[in-house]
Amino acid sequence: MTDREATVIVEKRRDELQIDPEMACESAERAIVAHKENPDEPGPTEDRVAWLVTYACEWGTVTVYVDDASGEVLRVRRSA
């Protein structure tokens, strides 16, 4: 998957992922991330290659983690 493909996945799900219309895509970087199927429960984690697609505006950021192999959204991280 390319950075553009990862960004398109997020754009198609923008409303579902609750990304504010004021936010613009700032970057898409590939990284190895720790992934846990259910982050609220104890259990194993696995390393996944994911695209971190970051949207930003003056009041905050949203980073969407997109699995490089499957296109699955692994998690969404918000910060103000």
N, C-alpha and C positions, 0 to 999 in steps of 0.2 A: 504494500500500500504506500502511496505517496502522501506528502503533507496536504496536497490539494484534495485527494480522495477522502482523507480524514476530515477535512474541513467541510466538504460537501455532506458527509454523514451527519455532522453536527448541525449544519444549516437546515437540512431536511427535518430535523427533530427539534429545532430551535424552540418552538412553542411548547412542546412536550417537556423539554428540559428547563423551561422557565427562564430563558435567557432574554433579558430586557431588550426591546427594540433599539434603545439608545446605544447599546454596546456594540463595538466593532471588533472584528477579529484582529488581534495583535500579533499572534504567533502560533506556530504549530511545530513542536519539537518532539522527536522520538526519544524515548527513554525506557529504561528497565524499571518497572514498578512492582512493588509487593502487592499482590492481590489476594483477597480473602473472599470466598463465596458469600459468606454472611458476616460482615464486619462486626456485628453486635454480639456474635456468639464465639465461644472459644473454638479453636480449630486451626488447621494448617494454613499457611500462606504459600503462595507460589510466585515466582518471578515471571512477569509477563512483559513483552515488548509492547509498548503503547505509545500512541500519539497524544501529547498533551496540547489540546487546542484551547488557547486562552483568548477570552473576550474581555474587553475593559471599557470603562468610561470614567468620568471624573469621580464617581462615588464608589467604585469597586471593581472587582474582577470575578470572572467565572472561568474555571478550568475544567474541561471535559476530557476524561481519560478514555481513549478509543483503542481497543485491542487491535494491534497491527495485523494479525492474521485473520481475524473473524469480522472485524468492524463492530463488535459488541461494545456498547458504552459500559465501562467498568465502574466509573463513579464520576460524580460532579462535586467539585470543591468551590465554595463561594467565600469571598473575603471582602470586607468593607474597607 
